[in-house]
Amino acid sequence: MKKIAFIFLFMVLLVTSNIPSASAQCAMCTVSAEQSVKNGNTQGKGLNTGIIYLLAIPYLLITGMGILWYVKFRKKNTDQVFNISE
């Protein structure tokens, strides 16, 4: 179990170490973000960071549910193996 957790943590750190900037906003948001960056504001960067957070959270939740399902399924199979051999 510790090995799986270590591999998972390593993969998460590897993926999040180089996150590209998101640039897929609607036309009005893109213009607003570009104008604010030209004027010295950092609202565009904050907008892109918010999009990354909104994109990442569902994937993290699905990954966590998959890990929980795998751990429970694996435990059930090992219990069945021991019951059959007795």
MMTF fields as JSON, N, C-alpha, C and O atoms, coordinates in Angstrom:
{
  "mmtfVersion": "1.0.0",
  "mmtfProducer": "UNKNOWN",
  "numBonds": 343,
  "numAtoms": 344,
  "numGroups": 86,
  "numChains": 1,
  "numModels": 1,
  "chainsPerModel": [1],
  "groupsPerChain": [86],
  "chainIdList": ["A"],
  "bondAtomList": [4, 2, 8, 6, 12, 10, 16, 14, 20, 18, 24, 22, 28, 26, 32, 30, 36, 34, 40, 38, 44, 42, 48, 46, 52, 50, 56, 54, 60, 58, 64, 62, 68, 66, 72, 70, 76, 74, 80, 78, 84, 82, 88, 86, 92, 90, 96, 94, 100, 98, 104, 102, 108, 106, 112, 110, 116, 114, 120, 118, 124, 122, 128, 126, 132, 130, 136, 134, 140, 138, 144, 142, 148, 146, 152, 150, 156, 154, 160, 158, 164, 162, 168, 166, 172, 170, 176, 174, 180, 178, 184, 182, 188, 186, 192, 190, 196, 194, 200, 198, 204, 202, 208, 206, 212, 210, 216, 214, 220, 218, 224, 222, 228, 226, 232, 230, 236, 234, 240, 238, 244, 242, 248, 246, 252, 250, 256, 254, 260, 258, 264, 262, 268, 266, 272, 270, 276, 274, 280, 278, 284, 282, 288, 286, 292, 290, 296, 294, 300, 298, 304, 302, 308, 306, 312, 310, 316, 314, 320, 318, 324, 322, 328, 326, 332, 330, 336, 334, 340, 338],
  "bondOrderList": [1, 1, 1, 1, 1, 1, 1, 1, 1, 1, 1, 1, 1, 1, 1, 1, 1, 1, 1, 1, 1, 1, 1, 1, 1, 1, 1, 1, 1, 1, 1, 1, 1, 1, 1, 1, 1, 1, 1, 1, 1, 1, 1, 1, 1, 1, 1, 1, 1, 1, 1, 1, 1, 1, 1, 1, 1, 1, 1, 1, 1, 1, 1, 1, 1, 1, 1, 1, 1, 1, 1, 1, 1, 1, 1, 1, 1, 1, 1, 1, 1, 1, 1, 1, 1],
  "groupList": [{"groupName": "MET", "atomNameList": ["N", "CA", "C", "O"], "elementList": ["N", "C", "C", "O"], "formalChargeList": [0, 0, 0, 0], "bondAtomList": [1, 0, 2, 1, 3, 2], "bondOrderList": [1, 1, 2], "singleLetterCode": "M", "chemCompType": "L-PEPTIDE LINKING"}, {"groupName": "LYS", "atomNameList": ["N", "CA", "C", "O"], "elementList": ["N", "C", "C", "O"], "formalChargeList": [0, 0, 0, 0], "bondAtomList": [1, 0, 2, 1, 3, 2], "bondOrderList": [1, 1, 2], "singleLetterCode": "K", "chemCompType": "L-PEPTIDE LINKING"}, {"groupName": "ILE", "atomNameList": ["N", "CA", "C", "O"], "elementList": ["N", "C", "C", "O"], "formalChargeList": [0, 0, 0, 0], "bondAtomList": [1, 0, 2, 1, 3, 2], "bondOrderList": [1, 1, 2], "singleLetterCode": "I", "chemCompType": "L-PEPTIDE LINKING"}, {"groupName": "ALA", "atomNameList": ["N", "CA", "C", "O"], "elementList": ["N", "C", "C", "O"], "formalChargeList": [0, 0, 0, 0], "bondAtomList": [1, 0, 2, 1, 3, 2], "bondOrderList": [1, 1, 2], "singleLetterCode": "A", "chemCompType": "L-PEPTIDE LINKING"}, {"groupName": "PHE", "atomNameList": ["N", "CA", "C", "O"], "elementList": ["N", "C", "C", "O"], "formalChargeList": [0, 0, 0, 0], "bondAtomList": [1, 0, 2, 1, 3, 2], "bondOrderList": [1, 1, 2], "singleLetterCode": "F", "chemCompType": "L-PEPTIDE LINKING"}, {"groupName": "LEU", "atomNameList": ["N", "CA", "C", "O"], "elementList": ["N", "C", "C", "O"], "formalChargeList": [0, 0, 0, 0], "bondAtomList": [1, 0, 2, 1, 3, 2], "bondOrderList": [1, 1, 2], "singleLetterCode": "L", "chemCompType": "L-PEPTIDE LINKING"}, {"groupName": "VAL", "atomNameList": ["N", "CA", "C", "O"], "elementList": ["N", "C", "C", "O"], "formalChargeList": [0, 0, 0, 0], "bondAtomList": [1, 0, 2, 1, 3, 2], "bondOrderList": [1, 1, 2], "singleLetterCode": "V", "chemCompType": "L-PEPTIDE LINKING"}, {"groupName": "THR", "atomNameList": ["N", "CA", "C", "O"], "elementList": ["N", "C", "C", "O"], "formalChargeList": [0, 0, 0, 0], "bondAtomList": [1, 0, 2, 1, 3, 2], "bondOrderList": [1, 1, 2], "singleLetterCode": "T", "chemCompType": "L-PEPTIDE LINKING"}, {"groupName": "SER", "atomNameList": ["N", "CA", "C", "O"], "elementList": ["N", "C", "C", "O"], "formalChargeList": [0, 0, 0, 0], "bondAtomList": [1, 0, 2, 1, 3, 2], "bondOrderList": [1, 1, 2], "singleLetterCode": "S", "chemCompType": "L-PEPTIDE LINKING"}, {"groupName": "ASN", "atomNameList": ["N", "CA", "C", "O"], "elementList": ["N", "C", "C", "O"], "formalChargeList": [0, 0, 0, 0], "bondAtomList": [1, 0, 2, 1, 3, 2], "bondOrderList": [1, 1, 2], "singleLetterCode": "N", "chemCompType": "L-PEPTIDE LINKING"}, {"groupName": "PRO", "atomNameList": ["N", "CA", "C", "O"], "elementList": ["N", "C", "C", "O"], "formalChargeList": [0, 0, 0, 0], "bondAtomList": [1, 0, 2, 1, 3, 2], "bondOrderList": [1, 1, 2], "singleLetterCode": "P", "chemCompType": "L-PEPTIDE LINKING"}, {"groupName": "GLN", "atomNameList": ["N", "CA", "C", "O"], "elementList": ["N", "C", "C", "O"], "formalChargeList": [0, 0, 0, 0], "bondAtomList": [1, 0, 2, 1, 3, 2], "bondOrderList": [1, 1, 2], "singleLetterCode": "Q", "chemCompType": "L-PEPTIDE LINKING"}, {"groupName": "CYS", "atomNameList": ["N", "CA", "C", "O"], "elementList": ["N", "C", "C", "O"], "formalChargeList": [0, 0, 0, 0], "bondAtomList": [1, 0, 2, 1, 3, 2], "bondOrderList": [1, 1, 2], "singleLetterCode": "C", "chemCompType": "L-PEPTIDE LINKING"}, {"groupName": "GLU", "atomNameList": ["N", "CA", "C", "O"], "elementList": ["N", "C", "C", "O"], "formalChargeList": [0, 0, 0, 0], "bondAtomList": [1, 0, 2, 1, 3, 2], "bondOrderList": [1, 1, 2], "singleLetterCode": "E", "chemCompType": "L-PEPTIDE LINKING"}, {"groupName": "GLY", "atomNameList": ["N", "CA", "C", "O"], "elementList": ["N", "C", "C", "O"], "formalChargeList": [0, 0, 0, 0], "bondAtomList": [1, 0, 2, 1, 3, 2], "bondOrderList": [1, 1, 2], "singleLetterCode": "G", "chemCompType": "PEPTIDE LINKING"}, {"groupName": "TYR", "atomNameList": ["N", "CA", "C", "O"], "elementList": ["N", "C", "C", "O"], "formalChargeList": [0, 0, 0, 0], "bondAtomList": [1, 0, 2, 1, 3, 2], "bondOrderList": [1, 1, 2], "singleLetterCode": "Y", "chemCompType": "L-PEPTIDE LINKING"}, {"groupName": "TRP", "atomNameList": ["N", "CA", "C", "O"], "elementList": ["N", "C", "C", "O"], "formalChargeList": [0, 0, 0, 0], "bondAtomList": [1, 0, 2, 1, 3, 2], "bondOrderList": [1, 1, 2], "singleLetterCode": "W", "chemCompType": "L-PEPTIDE LINKING"}, {"groupName": "ARG", "atomNameList": ["N", "CA", "C", "O"], "elementList": ["N", "C", "C", "O"], "formalChargeList": [0, 0, 0, 0], "bondAtomList": [1, 0, 2, 1, 3, 2], "bondOrderList": [1, 1, 2], "singleLetterCode": "R", "chemCompType": "L-PEPTIDE LINKING"}, {"groupName": "ASP", "atomNameList": ["N", "CA", "C", "O"], "elementList": ["N", "C", "C", "O"], "formalChargeList": [0, 0, 0, 0], "bondAtomList": [1, 0, 2, 1, 3, 2], "bondOrderList": [1, 1, 2], "singleLetterCode": "D", "chemCompType": "L-PEPTIDE LINKING"}],
  "groupTypeList": [0, 1, 1, 2, 3, 4, 2, 4, 5, 4, 0, 6, 5, 5, 6, 7, 8, 9, 2, 10, 8, 3, 8, 3, 11, 12, 3, 0, 12, 7, 6, 8, 3, 13, 11, 8, 6, 1, 9, 14, 9, 7, 11, 14, 1, 14, 5, 9, 7, 14, 2, 2, 15, 5, 5, 3, 2, 10, 15, 5, 5, 2, 7, 14, 0, 14, 2, 5, 16, 15, 6, 1, 4, 17, 1, 1, 9, 7, 18, 11, 6, 4, 9, 2, 8, 13],
  "groupIdList": [1, 2, 3, 4, 5, 6, 7, 8, 9, 10, 11, 12, 13, 14, 15, 16, 17, 18, 19, 20, 21, 22, 23, 24, 25, 26, 27, 28, 29, 30, 31, 32, 33, 34, 35, 36, 37, 38, 39, 40, 41, 42, 43, 44, 45, 46, 47, 48, 49, 50, 51, 52, 53, 54, 55, 56, 57, 58, 59, 60, 61, 62, 63, 64, 65, 66, 67, 68, 69, 70, 71, 72, 73, 74, 75, 76, 77, 78, 79, 80, 81, 82, 83, 84, 85, 86],
  "secStructList": [7, 2, 2, 2, 2, 2, 2, 2, 2, 2, 2, 2, 2, 2, 2, 2, 6, 6, 7, 7, 7, 7, 7, 7, 7, 7, 2, 2, 2, 2, 2, 2, 2, 2, 2, 2, 2, 2, 6, 6, 7, 7, 2, 2, 2, 2, 2, 2, 2, 2, 2, 2, 2, 2, 2, 2, 2, 2, 2, 2, 2, 2, 2, 2, 2, 2, 2, 2, 2, 2, 2, 2, 2, 2, 2, 2, 2, 2, 2, 2, 2, 2, 2, 2, 2, 7],
  "xCoordList": [0.819, 0.0, 0.864, 0.536, 1.961, 2.841, 3.485, 3.697, 3.789, 4.403, 3.433, 3.836, 2.161, 1.149, 0.961, 0.861, 0.912, 0.744, 1.951, 1.788, 3.146, 4.346, 4.336, 4.66, 3.968, 3.906, 2.856, 3.101, 1.692, 0.634, 1.097, 0.9, 1.703, 2.188, 3.262, 3.276, 4.15, 5.197, 4.598, 5.043, 3.59, 2.962, 2.229, 2.283, 1.543, 0.849, 1.851, 1.619, 2.957, 3.975, 4.608, 4.916, 4.804, 5.378, 4.45, 4.903, 3.166, 2.203, 2.031, 1.945, 1.981, 1.73, 2.98, 2.877, 4.15, 5.367, 5.493, 6.2, 4.825, 4.94, 3.559, 3.238, 2.742, 1.392, 1.445, 1.878, 1.01, 0.99, -0.156, -1.131, -0.032, -1.084, -2.277, -2.122, -3.447, -4.665, -4.988, -4.908, -5.35, -5.664, -6.949, -7.051, -7.917, -9.154, -10.337, -11.227, -10.343, -11.457, -12.398, -12.08, -13.544, -14.443, -13.819, -12.845, -14.377, -13.799, -13.744, -12.751, -14.799, -14.824, -13.807, -13.146, -13.683, -12.72, -11.29, -10.422, -11.051, -9.712, -9.312, -8.198, -10.207, -9.904, -9.665, -8.726, -10.506, -10.357, -9.035, -8.35, -8.68, -7.432, -6.223, -5.259, -6.263, -5.144, -4.966, -3.838, -6.067, -5.983, -5.473, -4.698, -5.897, -5.45, -3.969, -3.276, -3.471, -2.043, -1.224, -0.158, -1.716, -1.005, -0.936, 0.028, -1.964, -1.988, -1.23, -1.16, -0.668, 0.133, -0.608, -0.02, -1.868, -2.624, -2.309, -1.797, -2.618, -2.381, -3.687, -3.712, -4.766, -6.062, -6.081, -6.718, -5.4, -5.363, -4.702, -5.155, -3.631, -2.948, -3.848, -3.884, -4.557, -5.49, -6.63, -7.078, -7.102, -8.157, -7.686, -8.411, -6.474, -5.918, -5.703, -5.95, -5.25, -5.065, -6.4, -6.482, -7.437, -8.767, -9.278, -9.906, -9.014, -9.434, -8.707, -9.315, -7.43, -6.66, -7.236, -7.378, -7.57, -8.162, -9.493, -9.752, -10.329, -11.624, -11.466, -12.292, -10.432, -10.177, -9.595, -9.92, -8.755, -8.031, -8.87, -8.675, -9.782, -10.518, -11.329, -11.263, -12.095, -12.822, -11.902, -12.218, -10.764, -9.828, -9.25, -9.083, -8.946, -8.435, -9.486, -9.162, -10.739, -11.804, -12.006, -12.158, -12.01, -12.183, -11.006, -11.192, -9.795, -8.616, -8.702, -8.381, -9.128, -9.275, -10.312, -10.107, -11.434, -12.464, -11.934, -12.24, -11.157, -10.57, -9.603, -9.585, -8.811, -7.869, -8.625, -8.277, -9.661, -10.458, -11.116, -11.124, -11.664, -12.296, -11.265, -11.552, -10.075, -9.027, -8.612, -8.444, -8.446, -8.027, -9.097, -8.774, -10.362, -11.439, -11.591, -11.804, -11.486, -11.608, -10.467, -10.685, -9.266, -8.105, -8.251, -7.925, -8.737, -8.919, -9.977, -9.813, -11.049, -12.098, -11.562, -11.901, -10.738, -10.178, -9.231, -9.229, -8.431, -7.523, -8.295, -7.893, -9.4, -10.228, -10.855, -10.936, -11.295, -11.907, -10.899, -11.234, -9.674, -8.631, -8.372, -8.245, -8.292, -8.037, -9.225, -9.018, -10.461, -11.63, -11.724, -12.144, -11.352, -11.42, -10.385, -10.662, -9.204, -8.136, -8.347, -7.696, -9.22, -9.417, -10.217, -10.46],
  "yCoordList": [-1.185, 0.0, 1.251, 2.226, 1.239, 2.399, 2.639, 3.782, 1.562, 1.703, 2.348, 3.194, 1.961, 2.533, 4.013, 4.837, 4.353, 5.748, 6.576, 7.711, 6.026, 6.738, 6.963, 8.056, 5.943, 6.082, 7.113, 7.934, 7.089, 8.054, 9.471, 10.376, 9.671, 10.99, 11.473, 12.645, 10.589, 10.946, 11.371, 12.349, 10.636, 10.977, 12.312, 13.101, 12.581, 13.856, 15.003, 16.027, 14.842, 15.89, 16.075, 17.201, 14.991, 15.076, 15.817, 16.647, 15.52, 16.163, 17.638, 18.476, 17.965, 19.347, 20.214, 21.423, 19.643, 20.447, 21.337, 22.343, 20.983, 21.772, 21.977, 21.389, 22.814, 23.071, 24.214, 25.315, 23.966, 25.065, 26.041, 25.679, 27.242, 28.236, 27.902, 27.533, 28.03, 27.809, 29.075, 30.174, 28.926, 30.108, 29.893, 30.325, 29.238, 28.916, 29.579, 28.9, 30.898, 31.619, 32.065, 31.951, 32.566, 33.131, 34.416, 34.922, 34.937, 36.104, 37.321, 38.048, 37.546, 38.71, 38.57, 39.541, 37.371, 37.155, 37.292, 37.826, 36.808, 36.899, 38.358, 38.748, 39.158, 40.583, 41.276, 42.059, 40.991, 41.607, 41.215, 42.058, 39.946, 39.471, 40.077, 40.47, 40.158, 40.742, 42.213, 42.675, 42.957, 44.387, 44.607, 45.532, 43.772, 43.946, 43.632, 44.271, 42.648, 42.32, 43.462, 43.793, 44.069, 45.201, 46.39, 47.155, 46.538, 47.65, 47.345, 48.198, 46.159, 45.818, 45.018, 44.677, 44.711, 43.911, 42.429, 42.021, 41.641, 40.197, 39.417, 38.243, 40.051, 39.372, 38.232, 37.207, 38.397, 37.348, 36.085, 34.974, 36.266, 35.105, 34.422, 33.194, 35.197, 34.628, 33.889, 32.852, 34.419, 33.756, 32.403, 31.411, 32.365, 31.096, 30.103, 28.909, 30.577, 29.692, 29.12, 27.942, 29.939, 29.464, 28.391, 27.426, 28.55, 27.538, 26.226, 25.159, 26.285, 25.068, 24.377, 23.154, 25.132, 24.533, 23.863, 22.744, 24.543, 23.964, 22.707, 21.798, 22.649, 21.478, 20.327, 19.167, 20.624, 19.579, 18.877, 17.684, 19.569, 18.991, 17.759, 16.767, 17.753, 16.523, 15.338, 14.208, 15.593, 14.499, 13.941, 12.728, 14.801, 14.325, 13.509, 12.489, 13.953, 13.206, 11.83, 10.834, 11.774, 10.495, 9.578, 8.375, 10.126, 9.318, 8.769, 7.603, 9.588, 9.122, 8.028, 7.055, 8.177, 7.131, 5.843, 4.752, 5.959, 4.775, 4.06, 2.83, 4.806, 4.191, 3.489, 2.371, 4.141, 3.502, 2.226, 1.212, 2.264, 1.075, -0.034, -1.194, 0.305, -0.695, -1.333, -2.55, -0.522, -1.057, -1.989, -3.063, -1.595, -2.441, -3.711, -4.786, -3.612, -4.775, -5.747, -6.958, -5.238, -6.09, -6.801, -7.982, -6.088, -6.693, -7.795, -8.836, -7.586, -8.584, -9.844, -10.956, -9.682, -10.83, -11.621, -12.85, -10.962, -11.701, -12.459, -13.555, -11.888, -12.591, -13.833, -14.876, -13.733, -14.872, -15.985, -17.163, -15.622, -16.628, -17.407, -18.631, -16.717, -17.404, -18.272, -19.333, -17.856, -18.649, -19.907, -20.948, -19.843, -21.005, -22.057, -23.253, -21.63, -22.587, -23.29, -24.303, -22.799, -23.439, -24.688, -25.33],
  "zCoordList": [0.0, 0.0, 0.0, -0.675, 0.743, 0.797, -0.57, -0.973, -1.267, -2.582, -3.565, -4.363, -3.518, -4.408, -4.088, -4.997, -2.8, -2.397, -2.842, -3.291, -2.722, -3.147, -4.654, -5.118, -5.419, -6.881, -7.27, -8.155, -6.629, -6.911, -6.604, -7.414, -5.454, -5.076, -6.044, -6.421, -6.444, -7.4, -8.739, -9.339, -9.204, -10.484, -10.4, -11.344, -9.286, -9.118, -9.12, -9.764, -8.41, -8.387, -9.76, -10.151, -10.49, -11.821, -12.779, -13.568, -12.712, -13.606, -13.257, -14.154, -11.975, -11.575, -11.581, -11.372, -11.811, -11.797, -13.03, -12.992, -14.11, -15.331, -15.943, -16.975, -15.303, -15.792, -16.794, -16.454, -18.027, -19.008, -18.713, -18.055, -19.19, -18.994, -19.869, -21.033, -19.311, -20.09, -20.855, -20.308, -22.114, -22.913, -23.7, -24.848, -23.102, -23.801, -23.113, -22.6, -23.104, -22.527, -23.643, -24.826, -23.248, -24.247, -24.794, -24.237, -25.875, -26.537, -25.616, -25.61, -24.842, -23.962, -22.836, -22.468, -22.294, -21.209, -21.73, -21.041, -22.95, -23.534, -23.72, -23.369, -24.265, -24.477, -23.144, -23.006, -22.173, -20.857, -20.209, -19.631, -20.303, -19.704, -20.408, -19.751, -21.74, -22.477, -22.15, -21.977, -22.064, -21.748, -20.328, -20.084, -19.399, -18.016, -17.872, -17.08, -18.634, -18.574, -19.167, -18.648, -20.252, -20.861, -19.911, -19.927, -19.085, -18.134, -16.846, -15.961, -16.725, -15.556, -14.5, -13.474, -14.714, -13.744, -13.934, -14.977, -12.925, -13.007, -13.027, -12.658, -13.452, -13.478, -14.493, -14.254, -15.606, -16.624, -16.105, -16.38, -15.356, -14.779, -13.75, -13.674, -12.976, -12.002, -12.676, -12.187, -13.796, -14.558, -15.068, -14.982, -15.597, -16.089, -14.951, -15.12, -13.808, -12.656, -12.189, -11.84, -12.181, -11.802, -12.746, -12.31, -14.033, -15.005, -14.755, -14.847, -14.445, -14.147, -12.912, -12.909, -11.864, -10.668, -10.984, -10.541, -11.746, -12.105, -12.948, -12.866, -13.744, -14.572, -13.749, -14.003, -12.786, -12.059, -10.994, -10.76, -10.353, -9.229, -9.618, -8.893, -10.722, -11.065, -11.331, -10.96, -11.973, -12.234, -10.938, -10.811, -9.983, -8.697, -7.945, -7.336, -7.987, -7.325, -7.963, -7.255, -9.281, -9.972, -9.688, -9.504, -9.649, -9.334, -7.916, -7.686, -6.968, -5.582, -5.46, -4.733, -6.169, -6.137, -6.763, -6.283, -7.812, -8.446, -7.521, -7.473, -6.798, -5.852, -4.732, -4.352, -4.2, -3.146, -3.655, -2.956, -4.86, -5.438, -5.617, -5.322, -6.094, -6.304, -4.986, -4.912, -3.947, -2.648, -2.088, -1.581, -2.172, -1.653, -2.483, -1.922, -3.784, -4.663, -4.411, -4.372, -4.239, -3.986, -2.635, -2.516, -1.63, -0.317, -0.379, 0.257, -1.129, -1.254, -1.936, -1.531, -2.956, -3.653, -2.77, -2.831, -1.956, -1.084, -0.009, 0.38, 0.476, 1.451, 0.825, 1.472, -0.416, -1.089, -1.312, -1.185, -1.642, -1.866, -0.589, -0.631, 0.553, 1.811, 2.23, 2.819, 1.944, 2.298, 1.455, 1.96, 0.206, -0.681, -0.29, -0.375, 0.134, 0.438, 1.773, 2.03, 2.618, 3.934, 3.856, 4.879]
}
